[in-house]
Amino acid sequence: MERLNKILAHAGVGSRRHCDELIAAGRVKVDGIAVTDLGLKVDPEARQIAVDDQPVRSEKPVYWLVNKPRGVLCTNHDPAGRPTVVELLPHVEQRVYTVGRLDEASDGLLLMTNDGELAFQLMHPRYGIEKTYLVQVAGRPTGEDLQKLLDGVWLSDGRVRAANVWRLKSQGNSTWLRVVLREGKNREIRRMLAKLDHKVLRLQRVAIGPVKLDRLPKGKARKLSLPEVQVLRQEVQNARTQVERVAKRAAGGEVASDQSRRSEERRPDARRPVDRRPDERRPDVRRPDDRRGDEPRRFERGPFDGPKAKRPFTARRRDARDFPPPAPPKPGTLAKKPAAAGKPSVAGKPLAAGKPIAHGKPFPAGKPPLPGKPAGPGKLSAPRQYARDRAAAAAAEAEGRPEADRRSKGAPRPDADRRPRPSIAARGRRPR
């Protein structure tokens, strides 16, 4: 049995206050008899209820999800004529009302239904159904500010706190936060952050329990699917079970569940101290000192123990351990064979006696190296090479040899000093 005004409100006659006015005016009849008792309770299935001689029929429960834009009021009627959220559902025949409220400057997810029991359980703080919000605040909230939101902030109507808070990103001089509440007081998030000197620039609700806003455009609505309604009811049922369990625990009448009892039976010594005596140690626990036969001592797992431990990197100076000795020589290697007596070796190969070396290559006997080239593996510098070539050219000219014979590779031309040097423009180069 339910109160008469509640039955009339669920039937879509009007709000409970309006239904009380109809009952007080004698316009409501139960089984053909006019009633004026505001607290009367009746069974709608066993009694016939009529308003102004028109039978009242119970409505089928409906569930709608609306993406409320900013500037819209969460009410069914506004005397000032401002836009209301009911105007977003002109096609819904049932009388629906909002599950909770969002202030005029906020936007986001809003549930609308005519199921009063489910709406009450979703919004009552006793059941703690989570509501998730995206909040843009001015400034940069510190970790201490976020911790204060979790610990609780004292307002004029008591202490309020957030269930969870995450810092998402920064946008200019503002910060985006994700805040989860389990209670819904008037302008709670705005007042909490104003207490911490952070003004709320934008507030959007994105989820109520497991139901999310997703990509629904602003000002649009959609029906909740049957799985979503079932998930909401299951969430409420779980919360109700948790509330009853806490109440029993507070009264001292709660008995351990079968699962916890089985876990205690599997671990009879789970509550024993860590430092056990030798005769109390479990046989399946092995310790480092068991192999040595010493007296047992307390062994605690350190941060660098275990199969997945991460040991710190320690650098050391390189020594002989990092440079192994050279491998033994292979038989038949020329580089390892000693040269014959009196014969110098070049590149590991013995040379015949009496053969000079020029650039690491032996010359035939009786042929000196070319003029201007050193007789050893090294080379002369440019000035010395130039002086040697000039001297060779002068000696050839004194002996009367032709020019083609006395010129050697790299020797300067006789008229090299007399030819004028061409200009930069004649050489086709751009001056620096």
C-alpha positions in Angstrom: 0.0 0.0 0.0 1.2 3.5 -0.8 0.0 7.0 0.0 -2.7 8.4 -2.2 -0.7 11.5 -3.4 2.2 9.2 -4.4 -0.1 7.0 -6.5 -1.5 10.0 -8.2 1.9 11.5 -8.9 3.1 8.2 -10.4 0.0 8.2 -12.6 1.0 11.5 -14.0 -1.7 13.7 -12.4 0.9 16.1 -11.1 3.4 16.7 -8.4 2.8 15.5 -4.9 2.0 19.0 -3.7 -0.5 19.5 -6.5 -2.1 16.1 -5.7 -2.4 17.1 -2.0 -4.3 20.2 -3.2 -6.7 18.0 -5.2 -7.2 15.7 -2.3 -7.9 18.6 0.1 -10.4 20.0 -2.4 -12.4 16.7 -2.5 -11.8 16.1 -6.2 -10.3 12.6 -5.6 -12.5 9.6 -5.1 -11.6 6.1 -3.9 -14.2 3.5 -4.9 -16.6 6.3 -5.6 -16.2 8.0 -2.2 -14.5 11.4 -2.0 -11.6 11.5 0.4 -9.8 14.5 2.0 -7.3 12.7 4.2 -3.8 13.6 3.0 -2.2 10.6 4.7 -4.5 7.9 3.3 -2.8 4.8 2.0 -4.5 2.6 -0.6 -3.7 -0.4 -2.8 -4.0 0.8 -6.4 -4.6 -2.7 -7.7 -7.5 -3.4 -5.3 -9.1 0.0 -5.3 -10.5 2.2 -8.1 -9.1 5.8 -7.9 -10.6 8.7 -9.9 -9.9 12.4 -10.2 -12.9 14.6 -11.3 -14.7 11.3 -12.1 -11.9 10.3 -14.5 -10.3 6.9 -13.7 -6.6 7.0 -12.9 -4.4 4.3 -14.4 -0.9 3.5 -13.5 1.8 4.4 -16.1 4.4 2.1 -17.4 7.8 3.0 -16.0 10.1 4.7 -18.6 13.8 5.7 -18.4 15.4 8.4 -20.5 18.9 9.8 -20.6 19.3 13.5 -21.5 22.4 15.5 -22.3 21.4 18.8 -20.6 22.9 21.9 -22.0 23.8 25.0 -19.9 21.1 27.5 -19.3 18.3 24.8 -18.8 16.6 24.3 -15.5 16.0 20.9 -13.9 12.3 21.4 -13.1 9.0 20.7 -14.7 7.7 24.2 -14.5 9.3 27.6 -14.1 7.2 30.7 -13.2 9.8 33.0 -14.9 9.4 31.2 -18.2 12.9 30.0 -18.5 13.7 26.8 -20.5 13.2 23.5 -18.6 14.6 20.1 -19.1 11.1 18.7 -19.6 10.8 20.7 -22.8 13.6 18.5 -24.3 11.2 15.5 -24.1 8.0 16.7 -25.8 7.3 13.3 -27.3 7.2 11.5 -23.9 3.6 11.0 -22.8 4.4 9.9 -19.2 5.0 12.4 -16.5 8.8 12.1 -15.9 11.0 13.9 -13.5 14.8 14.2 -13.0 16.9 11.9 -11.0 18.9 14.5 -9.0 19.7 17.9 -10.3 22.2 20.0 -12.2 22.4 23.7 -11.7 21.7 26.1 -14.5 25.5 26.7 -15.3 26.3 22.9 -15.5 25.7 20.4 -18.3 25.9 16.7 -18.9 24.1 13.5 -18.1 20.7 13.6 -16.6 18.3 10.7 -16.0 14.6 11.2 -16.2 12.0 8.6 -15.2 8.7 8.0 -13.5 10.1 5.2 -11.3 10.3 7.0 -8.0 11.8 4.1 -6.0 14.8 3.7 -8.4 15.3 7.5 -8.5 15.3 7.7 -4.7 17.9 4.9 -4.4 20.1 6.3 -7.0 20.4 9.7 -5.4 20.2 8.9 -1.6 23.7 9.2 0.0 23.0 6.1 2.0 23.6 3.9 -1.0 26.6 5.8 -2.3 26.0 5.5 -6.1 28.9 7.1 -7.8 28.5 10.2 -10.0 31.4 11.2 -12.2 32.1 14.8 -13.2 34.6 16.6 -15.5 35.5 19.9 -13.9 37.6 22.8 -15.3 39.0 25.0 -12.6 41.0 28.2 -12.6 44.7 27.9 -11.6 46.8 24.8 -10.9 45.5 22.7 -7.9 48.4 21.1 -6.0 48.5 17.7 -4.6 47.6 19.1 -1.2 44.4 20.6 -2.6 43.4 17.3 -4.1 44.1 15.5 -0.9 41.9 18.0 1.0 39.1 17.1 -1.4 39.5 13.5 -0.5 39.9 14.1 3.3 36.9 16.4 3.4 36.0 20.1 3.4 33.8 21.8 5.9 30.9 23.8 4.5 28.0 25.5 6.1 25.8 22.3 6.0 28.5 19.9 7.2 31.6 18.1 6.0 31.7 16.9 2.4 34.3 15.0 0.5 35.0 13.5 -2.9 35.4 9.7 -3.4 38.1 10.1 -6.1 39.9 12.9 -7.8 42.2 12.8 -10.8 44.2 15.6 -12.6 43.6 15.1 -16.3 45.3 17.9 -18.2 46.1 21.7 -18.3 44.5 24.1 -20.6 46.0 27.6 -20.5 45.7 28.9 -17.0 43.1 26.3 -16.0 43.1 22.6 -15.1 40.7 19.7 -15.9 39.8 17.4 -13.0 37.8 14.2 -12.8 35.8 14.1 -9.6 33.7 11.3 -8.3 31.0 11.9 -5.6 28.8 9.5 -3.7 26.5 12.2 -2.3 24.7 15.1 -4.0 24.4 18.3 -2.0 23.5 21.6 -3.6 26.4 22.9 -5.7 28.8 20.7 -3.8 31.7 20.6 -6.2 31.6 24.4 -6.8 31.6 25.1 -3.1 34.3 22.6 -2.3 36.7 24.1 -4.8 35.8 27.7 -3.9 36.8 26.8 -0.4 40.3 26.0 -1.8 40.4 29.2 -3.9 39.8 27.5 -7.2 36.9 28.8 -9.2 34.9 26.3 -11.3 34.8 27.4 -15.0 32.9 24.4 -16.3 31.2 21.4 -14.8 29.9 18.4 -16.7 28.4 15.2 -15.4 29.5 12.2 -17.6 28.3 9.1 -15.7 25.9 7.9 -13.0 27.0 4.5 -11.8 27.6 2.3 -14.8 25.5 4.5 -17.2 27.7 6.9 -19.3 27.0 9.9 -21.4 29.2 8.8 -24.3 28.7 10.8 -27.5 25.1 11.9 -27.1 24.8 15.5 -28.5 23.7 18.4 -26.3 20.0 18.9 -26.0 19.3 15.4 -27.2 17.7 12.4 -25.3 17.6 8.6 -25.8 15.9 5.7 -24.0 17.9 3.6 -21.7 18.2 0.0 -23.0 17.0 -2.9 -20.9 20.6 -4.0 -20.1 21.4 -0.5 -18.8 18.3 -0.5 -16.6 19.2 -4.0 -15.2 22.7 -2.8 -14.5 21.4 0.2 -12.6 19.1 -2.0 -10.5 21.9 -4.4 -9.8 24.1 -1.5 -8.7 21.4 -0.4 -6.3 20.9 -3.9 -5.0 24.7 -4.3 -4.3 24.7 -1.0 -2.5 21.7 -2.0 -0.4 23.4 -5.3 0.5 26.5 -3.4 1.6 24.4 -1.0 3.7 22.7 -3.9 5.5 26.0 -5.6 6.1 27.5 -2.5 7.6 24.4 -2.1 9.8 24.7 -5.6 11.1 28.4 -5.2 11.7 27.7 -2.0 13.7 25.1 -3.9 15.8 27.5 -6.8 16.4 25.4 -9.4 14.8 27.2 -10.2 11.6 28.6 -13.6 11.2 31.6 -14.4 9.0 30.7 -15.4 5.5 31.4 -18.9 4.1 34.2 -17.7 1.9 36.0 -15.9 4.8 35.5 -19.0 7.0 37.0 -21.3 4.4 40.0 -19.0 4.0 40.6 -19.1 7.7 40.4 -22.9 7.7 42.9 -23.1 4.9 45.4 -20.8 6.8 45.2 -21.8 10.4 48.5 -20.0 11.3 47.8 -16.9 9.1 47.7 -14.6 12.2 50.9 -15.8 13.8 53.8 -13.4 14.1 56.5 -13.3 11.4 59.3 -14.1 13.8 58.6 -17.7 14.8 60.5 -20.0 17.1 62.4 -23.0 15.6 59.7 -25.5 16.5 56.9 -23.3 15.1 58.4 -22.7 11.7 56.4 -24.0 8.8 58.2 -26.9 7.1 57.4 -25.6 3.6 59.2 -22.3 4.2 63.0 -22.5 3.4 65.4 -19.9 4.7 69.0 -19.1 3.7 70.4 -20.3 7.1 68.7 -23.7 6.9 71.5 -25.2 4.8 74.3 -24.1 7.1 72.7 -25.6 10.2 73.0 -22.3 12.2 70.5 -21.0 14.6 67.4 -19.8 12.9 67.2 -16.0 12.6 64.6 -13.7 11.2 64.7 -13.4 7.5 62.7 -10.6 5.7 62.5 -10.3 2.0 64.4 -7.2 0.9 63.7 -5.0 -2.1 66.4 -6.8 -4.2 65.2 -10.4 -3.5 63.0 -12.6 -5.5 62.9 -13.6 -9.2 61.9 -10.2 -10.5 64.2 -8.1 -8.3 66.0 -5.1 -9.8 69.5 -4.8 -8.6 71.3 -1.4 -8.8 73.9 -0.8 -11.5 77.5 -0.4 -10.1 80.3 0.8 -12.3 83.9 -0.3 -11.9 87.2 0.5 -13.6 88.3 -1.8 -16.4 91.2 -4.2 -15.5 92.8 -7.3 -16.9 89.6 -9.3 -16.5 88.0 -7.2 -19.3 91.0 -7.9 -21.7 91.6 -11.6 -22.2 95.1 -12.7 -23.4 95.7 -13.1 -27.1 95.0 -16.4 -28.8 98.0 -18.6 -29.6 99.4 -18.2 -33.1 98.3 -20.5 -35.8 100.9 -22.7 -37.4 102.2 -21.5 -40.8 101.5 -17.8 -40.2 104.2 -15.6 -42.0 103.9 -12.8 -39.5 105.0 -15.0 -36.7 108.0 -16.5 -38.5 111.4 -14.9 -37.6 113.4 -13.4 -40.4 116.7 -14.9 -41.6 119.9 -13.7 -40.1 121.1 -10.4 -41.6 117.9 -9.9 -43.6 115.6 -7.1 -42.5 111.9 -7.9 -42.8 109.1 -5.6 -44.2 105.5 -6.5 -43.5 106.6 -9.8 -42.0 108.3 -11.0 -45.2 112.1 -11.6 -45.3 114.1 -9.7 -48.0 117.2 -10.6 -49.9 120.4 -9.0 -48.6 121.6 -5.8 -50.4 118.2 -4.7 -51.5 117.2 -1.3 -50.3 113.6 -0.4 -49.4 111.5 2.4 -50.9 108.0 2.9 -49.6 108.0 -0.6 -48.1 108.8 -2.3 -51.5 112.2 -3.8 -52.4 114.0 -2.5 -55.5 116.0 -4.6 -57.9 119.7 -4.8 -57.2 121.7 -1.9 -58.8 118.7 0.4 -59.3 118.5 3.4 -56.9 115.1 4.9 -56.0 113.7 7.7 -58.2 114.9 11.2 -57.5 112.6 13.1 -55.2 111.3 10.1 -53.4 112.5 9.0 -50.0 114.4 5.7 -49.7 112.4 4.7 -46.6 108.9 4.1 -45.7 108.4 7.7 -44.6 107.8 10.8 -46.9 109.4 14.3 -46.8 107.4 17.4 -46.1 106.4 19.7 -49.0 109.2 22.3 -48.4 112.0 19.7 -48.2 110.6 17.9 -51.2 110.5 21.1 -53.2 114.1 21.9 -52.2 115.3 18.5 -53.2 113.6 18.7 -56.6 115.2 22.1 -57.3 118.6 20.7 -56.4 118.1 17.8 -58.8 117.0 20.1 -61.6 120.1 22.3 -61.1 122.5 19.3 -61.1 120.9 18.1 -64.4 121.3 21.5 -66.0 125.0 21.7 -64.9 125.7 18.3 -66.5 124.1 19.4 -69.8 121.3 16.8 -69.9 118.2 17.7 -71.9 115.2 19.1 -70.1 113.1 15.9 -70.5 115.9 13.9 -68.9 116.6 16.2 -66.0 113.0 16.7 -65.0 111.8 14.2 -62.4 108.4 13.5 -61.2 107.4 16.5 -59.0 110.3 18.7 -60.2 109.4 22.3 -60.9 109.5 23.7 -64.4 112.5 26.0 -65.3 110.3 29.0 -66.0 108.0 28.5 -63.0 109.3 31.6 -61.3 109.1 33.8 -64.4 105.4 33.1 -65.4 103.0 35.6 -64.0 100.2 34.3 -61.8 96.7 34.7 -63.4 94.2 36.9 -61.7 91.1 35.6 -59.9 88.8 36.8 -62.7 91.0 35.0 -65.3 90.7 31.8 -63.3 86.9 32.0 -63.2 86.6 32.2 -59.5 84.5 34.6 -57.4 86.5 36.8 -55.0 85.8 36.2 -51.4 
